[in-house]
Amino acid sequence: MAGTATVGLLVTLEAKPGRERDVEEFLDSGLPLVDDEPATTAWFALHLGGSRYGIFDVFPDDAGRDAHLSGKVAEALVAKAPELFAAGPDIRKVDVRAAKLP
């Protein structure tokens, strides 16, 4: 069902020293990729402060979340992780308790 959000992903990322701008450009480049994912209800690239970044996205169901995890953004994240990040991404599956969507 379009426009619903029952499950999500919370991803935290730590940029390597001096690579903050590269991480920001990488995150910005993810938006067109998720635009092509019909089951991604909402997607946010976040700057958490300093060298910490994050991604928060929501999906109508587990199938949509699983499709995203095997999609182009996840593939790019895995490919760029050694170059841009101090450690591997911390990817947490979350359940959405309440949401307000347009």
TILOMAR-943537 format. One record per residue (C-alpha): residue number from 1; x, y, z. Coordinates in Angstrom, 3 decimals. Each point is the difference from the previous one (the first is absolute). Example, Ala and Ser with C-alpha at 12.3 -4.5 7.8 and 13.67 -1.06 7.14 Angstrom:
2
<pt><num>1</num><c1>12.300</c1><c2>-4.500</c2><c3>7.800</c3></pt>
<pt><num>2</num><c1>1.370</c1><c2>3.440</c2><c3>-0.660</c3></pt>
***
This chain:
102
<pt><num>1</num><c1>0.000</c1><c2>0.000</c2><c3>0.000</c3></pt>
<pt><num>2</num><c1>1.641</c1><c2>3.253</c2><c3>-1.149</c3></pt>
<pt><num>3</num><c1>0.582</c1><c2>2.661</c2><c3>2.613</c3></pt>
<pt><num>4</num><c1>0.183</c1><c2>-2.353</c2><c3>2.954</c3></pt>
<pt><num>5</num><c1>2.907</c1><c2>-0.578</c2><c3>2.326</c3></pt>
<pt><num>6</num><c1>0.072</c1><c2>-3.048</c2><c3>2.246</c3></pt>
<pt><num>7</num><c1>3.706</c1><c2>-0.887</c2><c3>-0.088</c3></pt>
<pt><num>8</num><c1>3.215</c1><c2>1.893</c2><c3>-0.562</c3></pt>
<pt><num>9</num><c1>3.755</c1><c2>0.113</c2><c3>0.064</c3></pt>
<pt><num>10</num><c1>2.203</c1><c2>2.164</c2><c3>2.177</c3></pt>
<pt><num>11</num><c1>3.561</c1><c2>0.104</c2><c3>-1.310</c3></pt>
<pt><num>12</num><c1>2.824</c1><c2>1.855</c2><c3>1.723</c3></pt>
<pt><num>13</num><c1>3.291</c1><c2>0.784</c2><c3>-1.697</c3></pt>
<pt><num>14</num><c1>3.294</c1><c2>1.460</c2><c3>1.205</c3></pt>
<pt><num>15</num><c1>2.015</c1><c2>1.831</c2><c3>-2.660</c3></pt>
<pt><num>16</num><c1>3.737</c1><c2>-0.536</c2><c3>-0.175</c3></pt>
<pt><num>17</num><c1>1.917</c1><c2>3.126</c2><c3>1.058</c3></pt>
<pt><num>18</num><c1>-0.058</c1><c2>2.552</c2><c3>-2.812</c3></pt>
<pt><num>19</num><c1>-2.600</c1><c2>-1.920</c2><c3>-2.022</c3></pt>
<pt><num>20</num><c1>-3.090</c1><c2>1.780</c2><c3>1.334</c3></pt>
<pt><num>21</num><c1>-0.687</c1><c2>1.894</c2><c3>-3.233</c3></pt>
<pt><num>22</num><c1>0.381</c1><c2>-3.210</c2><c3>-2.011</c3></pt>
<pt><num>23</num><c1>-2.521</c1><c2>-1.720</c2><c3>2.288</c3></pt>
<pt><num>24</num><c1>-2.439</c1><c2>2.878</c2><c3>-0.471</c3></pt>
<pt><num>25</num><c1>0.332</c1><c2>-0.236</c2><c3>-3.786</c3></pt>
<pt><num>26</num><c1>-0.461</c1><c2>-3.762</c2><c3>0.187</c3></pt>
<pt><num>27</num><c1>-3.164</c1><c2>0.361</c2><c3>2.086</c3></pt>
<pt><num>28</num><c1>-1.363</c1><c2>2.681</c2><c3>-2.348</c3></pt>
<pt><num>29</num><c1>0.538</c1><c2>-2.377</c2><c3>-2.931</c3></pt>
<pt><num>30</num><c1>-2.272</c1><c2>-2.587</c2><c3>1.643</c3></pt>
<pt><num>31</num><c1>-3.212</c1><c2>1.988</c2><c3>-0.500</c3></pt>
<pt><num>32</num><c1>-0.443</c1><c2>-0.729</c2><c3>-3.721</c3></pt>
<pt><num>33</num><c1>0.613</c1><c2>-3.692</c2><c3>0.699</c3></pt>
<pt><num>34</num><c1>-2.762</c1><c2>-0.258</c2><c3>2.608</c3></pt>
<pt><num>35</num><c1>-2.341</c1><c2>2.000</c2><c3>-2.218</c3></pt>
<pt><num>36</num><c1>-0.074</c1><c2>-3.139</c2><c3>-2.154</c3></pt>
<pt><num>37</num><c1>-1.075</c1><c2>-2.209</c2><c3>2.932</c3></pt>
<pt><num>38</num><c1>-3.798</c1><c2>-0.068</c2><c3>0.176</c3></pt>
<pt><num>39</num><c1>-0.016</c1><c2>-1.653</c2><c3>3.445</c3></pt>
<pt><num>40</num><c1>2.201</c1><c2>2.659</c2><c3>1.611</c3></pt>
<pt><num>41</num><c1>-2.636</c1><c2>2.205</c2><c3>1.609</c3></pt>
<pt><num>42</num><c1>2.447</c1><c2>2.593</c2><c3>1.367</c3></pt>
<pt><num>43</num><c1>3.794</c1><c2>0.310</c2><c3>0.002</c3></pt>
<pt><num>44</num><c1>2.171</c1><c2>2.442</c2><c3>1.932</c3></pt>
<pt><num>45</num><c1>3.761</c1><c2>0.587</c2><c3>-0.115</c3></pt>
<pt><num>46</num><c1>1.096</c1><c2>1.608</c2><c3>3.261</c3></pt>
<pt><num>47</num><c1>2.978</c1><c2>1.866</c2><c3>1.438</c3></pt>
<pt><num>48</num><c1>0.082</c1><c2>-0.872</c2><c3>3.686</c3></pt>
<pt><num>49</num><c1>2.854</c1><c2>2.384</c2><c3>0.814</c3></pt>
<pt><num>50</num><c1>3.756</c1><c2>-0.085</c2><c3>-0.430</c3></pt>
<pt><num>51</num><c1>0.967</c1><c2>-3.037</c2><c3>-2.046</c3></pt>
<pt><num>52</num><c1>-3.216</c1><c2>-1.935</c2><c3>0.781</c3></pt>
<pt><num>53</num><c1>-2.632</c1><c2>-0.558</c2><c3>-2.674</c3></pt>
<pt><num>54</num><c1>-3.079</c1><c2>-2.107</c2><c3>-0.366</c3></pt>
<pt><num>55</num><c1>-2.740</c1><c2>-1.283</c2><c3>-2.229</c3></pt>
<pt><num>56</num><c1>-3.574</c1><c2>-0.556</c2><c3>1.125</c3></pt>
<pt><num>57</num><c1>-2.541</c1><c2>-1.523</c2><c3>-2.328</c3></pt>
<pt><num>58</num><c1>-3.404</c1><c2>-1.611</c2><c3>0.322</c3></pt>
<pt><num>59</num><c1>-1.975</c1><c2>-2.610</c2><c3>-1.897</c3></pt>
<pt><num>60</num><c1>-3.524</c1><c2>-1.397</c2><c3>-0.014</c3></pt>
<pt><num>61</num><c1>1.173</c1><c2>-3.523</c2><c3>0.844</c3></pt>
<pt><num>62</num><c1>2.939</c1><c2>-2.381</c2><c3>0.373</c3></pt>
<pt><num>63</num><c1>-0.003</c1><c2>-0.786</c2><c3>-3.736</c3></pt>
<pt><num>64</num><c1>0.580</c1><c2>3.671</c2><c3>-0.830</c3></pt>
<pt><num>65</num><c1>2.764</c1><c2>0.281</c2><c3>2.569</c3></pt>
<pt><num>66</num><c1>1.649</c1><c2>-3.181</c2><c3>-1.294</c3></pt>
<pt><num>67</num><c1>-0.203</c1><c2>1.288</c2><c3>-3.581</c3></pt>
<pt><num>68</num><c1>1.741</c1><c2>3.203</c2><c3>1.096</c3></pt>
<pt><num>69</num><c1>2.714</c1><c2>-1.947</c2><c3>1.826</c3></pt>
<pt><num>70</num><c1>0.810</c1><c2>-1.817</c2><c3>-3.239</c3></pt>
<pt><num>71</num><c1>-0.343</c1><c2>3.135</c2><c3>-2.157</c3></pt>
<pt><num>72</num><c1>2.337</c1><c2>2.550</c2><c3>-1.520</c3></pt>
<pt><num>73</num><c1>0.454</c1><c2>2.197</c2><c3>3.089</c3></pt>
<pt><num>74</num><c1>1.018</c1><c2>-2.942</c2><c3>2.170</c3></pt>
<pt><num>75</num><c1>2.324</c1><c2>-1.227</c2><c3>-2.740</c3></pt>
<pt><num>76</num><c1>1.653</c1><c2>3.431</c2><c3>-0.249</c3></pt>
<pt><num>77</num><c1>0.305</c1><c2>0.226</c2><c3>3.789</c3></pt>
<pt><num>78</num><c1>1.827</c1><c2>-3.323</c2><c3>0.190</c3></pt>
<pt><num>79</num><c1>2.274</c1><c2>0.965</c2><c3>-2.902</c3></pt>
<pt><num>80</num><c1>0.947</c1><c2>3.414</c2><c3>1.461</c3></pt>
<pt><num>81</num><c1>0.221</c1><c2>-1.023</c2><c3>3.673</c3></pt>
<pt><num>82</num><c1>3.763</c1><c2>-0.798</c2><c3>0.084</c3></pt>
<pt><num>83</num><c1>0.850</c1><c2>3.270</c2><c3>-1.756</c3></pt>
<pt><num>84</num><c1>-2.267</c1><c2>2.403</c2><c3>1.905</c3></pt>
<pt><num>85</num><c1>-0.820</c1><c2>-1.414</c2><c3>3.409</c3></pt>
<pt><num>86</num><c1>2.055</c1><c2>-0.612</c2><c3>3.139</c3></pt>
<pt><num>87</num><c1>-1.992</c1><c2>-3.192</c2><c3>0.665</c3></pt>
<pt><num>88</num><c1>-2.697</c1><c2>-1.981</c2><c3>-1.717</c3></pt>
<pt><num>89</num><c1>-3.478</c1><c2>1.502</c2><c3>0.007</c3></pt>
<pt><num>90</num><c1>-2.159</c1><c2>-0.826</c2><c3>3.018</c3></pt>
<pt><num>91</num><c1>-3.262</c1><c2>-1.158</c2><c3>-1.622</c3></pt>
<pt><num>92</num><c1>-2.954</c1><c2>-0.554</c2><c3>2.313</c3></pt>
<pt><num>93</num><c1>-3.414</c1><c2>-1.263</c2><c3>-0.999</c3></pt>
<pt><num>94</num><c1>-2.691</c1><c2>1.915</c2><c3>1.870</c3></pt>
<pt><num>95</num><c1>-3.762</c1><c2>-0.161</c2><c3>0.374</c3></pt>
<pt><num>96</num><c1>-1.906</c1><c2>3.245</c2><c3>-0.510</c3></pt>
<pt><num>97</num><c1>-2.414</c1><c2>0.643</c2><c3>2.878</c3></pt>
<pt><num>98</num><c1>-1.572</c1><c2>3.163</c2><c3>-1.443</c3></pt>
<pt><num>99</num><c1>0.572</c1><c2>2.189</c2><c3>-3.035</c3></pt>
<pt><num>100</num><c1>-1.328</c1><c2>3.132</c2><c3>-1.643</c3></pt>
<pt><num>101</num><c1>0.517</c1><c2>-0.068</c2><c3>-3.742</c3></pt>
<pt><num>102</num><c1>-1.232</c1><c2>2.386</c2><c3>-2.706</c3></pt>
***
